[in-house]
């Protein structure tokens, strides 16, 4: 089975949130930071600051968590972020080597 990650990114002012899912978090965050997909939601709103992530053994579980997060309110997302990252720091440096097992 393929592992998976659910993540939330935001812009520098923390005004817009995007929830996503991927099997390779470091690569996906680099895609966001480089604005690889110019017309994407994250590129249009300059979302490249990783503020939350969760790792799963199976991608299906990550997809389930993504749907749960997307179905919640902004307030619930803020509380989820604050539970692991109260300062809303960019966690990009912390996940660079997460794929090395």
C-alpha positions as CSV (number, residue, x, y, z in Angstrom):
1,X,0.0,0.0,0.0
2,X,1.0,3.5,-0.7
3,X,1.4,6.0,2.2
4,X,-0.4,9.3,2.2
5,X,-0.4,12.7,3.7
6,X,-3.1,15.2,4.3
7,X,-1.9,18.8,4.6
8,X,-3.1,22.4,4.9
9,X,-1.3,25.3,3.3
10,X,-1.9,29.1,3.5
11,X,-0.6,32.4,2.3
12,X,1.8,34.7,4.2
13,X,-1.1,36.5,6.0
14,X,-2.9,33.2,6.9
15,X,-6.1,34.4,5.2
16,X,-6.7,31.6,2.7
17,X,-6.6,27.9,3.6
18,X,-6.2,25.0,1.1
19,X,-6.5,21.3,2.2
20,X,-4.8,18.7,0.0
21,X,-3.7,15.1,-0.1
22,X,-0.6,13.5,-1.6
23,X,1.6,10.5,-1.5
24,X,4.8,12.6,-1.6
25,X,4.5,15.6,0.7
26,X,7.9,17.2,0.1
27,X,7.4,17.1,-3.6
28,X,3.9,18.4,-3.5
29,X,4.9,21.4,-1.2
30,X,7.7,22.2,-3.6
31,X,5.1,22.2,-6.4
32,X,3.1,24.7,-4.4
33,X,6.1,26.9,-3.6
34,X,7.3,26.9,-7.2
35,X,3.7,27.5,-8.5
36,X,4.2,24.6,-10.9
37,X,0.6,24.7,-11.9
38,X,0.1,28.4,-12.7
39,X,-3.7,28.4,-12.9
40,X,-4.3,26.3,-9.8
41,X,-6.1,27.7,-6.7
42,X,-2.9,27.6,-4.6
43,X,-0.9,29.6,-7.3
44,X,-3.7,32.2,-7.7
45,X,-3.8,32.9,-4.0
46,X,-0.1,32.5,-3.3
47,X,-0.5,29.5,-1.0
48,X,2.9,28.0,-0.2
49,X,3.2,28.0,3.6
50,X,2.7,24.5,5.1
51,X,1.0,24.9,8.5
52,X,-0.4,21.4,9.1
53,X,0.2,17.8,7.9
54,X,-0.7,14.3,9.0
55,X,0.9,11.1,7.8
56,X,-1.0,7.9,7.1
57,X,0.1,4.4,6.2
58,X,-2.5,4.1,3.4
59,X,-3.4,6.9,1.0
60,X,-7.1,6.0,1.4
61,X,-7.0,7.0,5.0
62,X,-5.4,10.3,4.0
63,X,-8.2,10.9,1.5
64,X,-10.8,10.3,4.2
65,X,-9.1,12.8,6.5
66,X,-8.9,15.4,3.7
67,X,-12.7,15.0,3.1
68,X,-13.3,15.4,6.8
69,X,-11.2,18.5,7.0
70,X,-12.7,20.1,3.9
71,X,-16.2,19.4,5.3
72,X,-15.4,21.4,8.5
73,X,-15.6,25.1,9.2
74,X,-12.7,27.6,9.0
75,X,-12.7,27.6,12.8
76,X,-12.3,23.8,12.9
77,X,-9.4,24.1,10.5
78,X,-7.8,26.8,12.6
79,X,-8.1,24.6,15.8
80,X,-6.6,21.7,13.9
81,X,-3.6,23.8,12.8
82,X,-3.2,25.2,16.3
83,X,-3.1,21.7,17.8
84,X,0.2,21.0,16.2
85,X,1.4,24.4,15.1
86,X,0.1,27.2,17.4
87,X,2.5,29.8,15.8
88,X,1.4,28.9,12.2
89,X,5.1,28.4,11.3
90,X,6.0,27.1,7.8
91,X,6.7,23.4,8.5
92,X,8.4,22.9,5.1
93,X,11.9,22.4,6.6
94,X,10.5,19.8,9.0
95,X,9.2,17.5,6.2
96,X,12.0,17.7,3.7
97,X,13.3,14.2,4.7
98,X,10.0,12.7,5.6
99,X,10.0,10.3,2.7
100,X,13.3,8.6,3.7
101,X,12.3,5.5,5.6
